[in-house]
Amino acid sequence: MSLLIKNGRIITATDDYIADIFIEGEIVTAIGKNLPVKATQEIDASGMLVMPGGIDPHVHLDMPFMGTFSSDTHETGTRAALHGGTTTVIDFVLQKQGHSLREALNEWNGRAEGTAVGDYGFHMAVTDFNDHTKKEIKEMVDEGITSFKTFMAYKGSLMINDSQMTALMQEVKQQGGMVTVHATNGDMIDYLISQHKSEGKLSPRYHYLSQPEVTEAEASGRFADIADYTGCTAYIVHLTCEGALNAVRNATKRNQHIFVETCIQYLLLDDSYYEKDFESAKWVMSPPLRKKKDQDTLWAGINQGLVNIVATDHCPFMWKQKLMGAEDFSKIPNGHPAIENRMELLYSEGVHKKKISLNKYVEITSANPAKIFGMFPRKGTIATGSDADIVIFDPEKKHVLSAATHHMNVDYSAYEGWEINGKVKTVLLRGKIAVDNGECLVPKGYGKFIKRKTVN
């Protein structure tokens, strides 16, 4: 099979030009003006933006949390991602304390293999670092899992202490991997949660008030210091606020480089969403939404090159699951749905409103995730030899986001009623038309596991 995309405006992290793209099998084999080729299928992309498929490096599919599971499976979540122009996701494998990394990987492979519709990779979340776990780091890297997630919060289930963090970084650096972090001060947060509950303050707003900016700023600085000492490649997930980004800025003064990810919700939503009585549970996530000044900081950080990636931290729960915390904010499952909305929201609110350029848009949604996580140039660009993961995007099409029309397996939208400028029209995944005009054309199980390269 071959496919010719004609007359599209091709946008990568560095380029902006009009040309044709010739695809044979799963790979782009030629790019040029008026290509003298014959294809079994043609798409006229006149007036459209033609961009590399989005890569979302922070999703939680079918994840066990607080006695329940996130509501999108690897099938429904990756299908929804494709509808929104994201062709590859990186999910988190969670080690259980007292168990091995291999056991956790087997569990997640069992959920994803043969069910994912879009391509996927894994991060390994290390929650119990010991001598046995240390030996498994190389095994995971050899399997193409080169990033290791740590938590500085959720004591008793996910959190590791600073001595474990230091030892893990030393081993991961030796094996050519990267350590990523949920950087919030878990001890301080646990104290504030207990304090609010003892005072009878149980509404969702107190989830937000239990995680003030200082908890994230302090942990981000501490993580940066440990990474600087060990020399390990370091990455902060879902950074939300000015204080945390200033910790990264401070690290640059000693010539340290830390990769930073934020998420679409922290650019667009603020703490006023916690003033909606229990409906605020829809936006209970960790870290919580922040203030308007933090949004300004994050947009500036993107253009300054300090914020490298915009992801989602997609972790949806049905409204019935959110109601588990109706009488106690600490029992509300943390997370919100966005895997399908990221690309269109960021185009509408970022490019259309002239906060970022088109090249920056591709950089932070596709090219940087591919480069940082060892998939470039197979993913993250449109170039000869790259996978034909391509989004054909109509920049003029307006539409409204709603739970009534989205494809995520969740019964509400965090962006209900938002009018969007720009819409995904057609999505190719490895040369095959995966989505066209709102219809998914690839089956369950089409998604492949993407083995990633080492980072140093």
Number of C-alpha atoms within 10 A of each C-alpha: 11 19 23 23 21 22 22 22 20 23 22 22 22 12 14 15 15 21 19 23 26 24 26 18 14 19 22 24 17 16 20 14 12 11 14 8 10 11 14 9 11 13 15 12 23 15 15 20 23 30 28 32 31 31 29 29 29 25 24 27 27 22 21 12 13 14 9 13 19 25 23 26 20 29 23 20 29 31 29 25 26 31 26 29 33 31 32 30 29 21 24 22 25 23 23 16 15 10 13 18 28 16 14 18 20 11 14 20 15 11 16 23 18 16 20 23 30 29 24 23 22 26 25 25 22 28 27 23 21 14 9 12 18 17 12 14 25 19 15 21 22 15 12 20 25 28 29 25 20 27 22 24 24 16 14 9 14 18 20 21 15 13 11 17 22 16 15 24 25 18 17 22 19 14 19 18 28 24 25 24 22 24 27 28 22 21 13 15 20 16 11 18 20 14 13 17 15 10 8 10 17 19 23 28 23 19 29 22 16 21 23 19 21 16 21 27 23 17 21 25 21 18 26 24 15 17 23 18 12 18 14 24 22 25 26 24 23 24 26 27 27 22 20 24 24 17 20 24 18 14 17 13 9 9 10 17 18 23 18 22 24 26 22 21 27 25 23 17 17 18 17 13 18 23 12 13 11 17 16 17 26 26 23 25 17 19 24 24 25 23 17 16 11 21 21 14 18 23 19 15 19 21 14 10 13 21 23 24 29 32 28 27 25 24 25 33 25 19 14 10 19 21 19 17 18 18 14 17 26 22 18 22 27 23 24 25 30 27 32 23 24 25 29 21 25 25 23 20 17 19 19 18 12 11 18 18 16 21 17 23 24 26 25 26 26 31 29 23 28 24 18 19 21 23 19 19 16 19 27 31 29 27 19 17 14 20 26 31 30 30 27 26 23 19 19 13 12 12 14 12 18 17 16 10 10 18 21 25 18 17 16 19 21 18 18 12 12 13 14 20 21 22 22 24 22 25 32 24 28 26 21 21 18 25 22 15 11 16 11 17 14 18 15 17 16 17 25 18 18 20 17 20 20 19 16 12
